Amino acid sequence: MKPHLFQFAAVAVFAAGMALAQAPATGTRPAPQRVPFAHPVFGHEQMMQALNLTTVQQQQANTIFGDARQKADPIRQELRQHREALHAAVKANNISQIERLSSHQGELQGKALAIRSEAMAKFYAILTPEQRTKADQMLSRMWRRMEERMRERESESRE
C-alpha cells in the first residue's frame, strides 16, 4: 500500500511541479491555476468525479488542497520573484548571483514539493480501498502517457 501512496504522490508532485515551473515567454503572467496539486489535463474536479467521492470526502479534499494552496502561496510568490531575478542575473552574466539564486530556488522548490506531497498523502488517506485502486490505475495511465510524451520529445529533438 505504501508504494502506491508514494507513486500517487510522486506523479501528482511531478505534474504540479511542471505546471509551476513553466514561465511564460512574455512579461505577462497567466492567472495561477486554482488547483496546483492536480494534473493540468486531468484536474481536481475530474478526479473527484472519477473516484466517485462522497460529499464528505469532497469537502475533506477541498479543505486539504485549500490549506496546502494557502501554505504554498508565499513560496510560489518567492519562486516567481527568484525566477525573475535569476533571469536578470543571466542577462547580466552575474555568475555568483546565478549560483546563489539557483541554490535558493532549489530550496524553495523542495519546500513546495513537501507541501504538495503532504497534501496528496492526506488526500490518499481519505480514499476507500476501491478508490485508491482506481486512483492508482488512473495515475499509472497518466504516468505512462507522460513518459511516452517525453520519449517523443527526445526523439524529435534528436532529428
Salt bridges, closest charged atoms under 4 A:
GLU45 OE2 - HIS44 ND1 3.88
ASP73 OD1 - ARG76 NH2 2.24
GLU78 OE2 - HIS104 NE2 2.95
GLU84 OE2 - ARG29 NH2 2.41
GLU107 OE1 - HIS104 ND1 3.56
GLU118 OE1 - LYS71 NZ 3.74
ASP136 OD2 - HIS4 ND1 3.19
GLU154 OE1 - ARG158 NH2 3.92
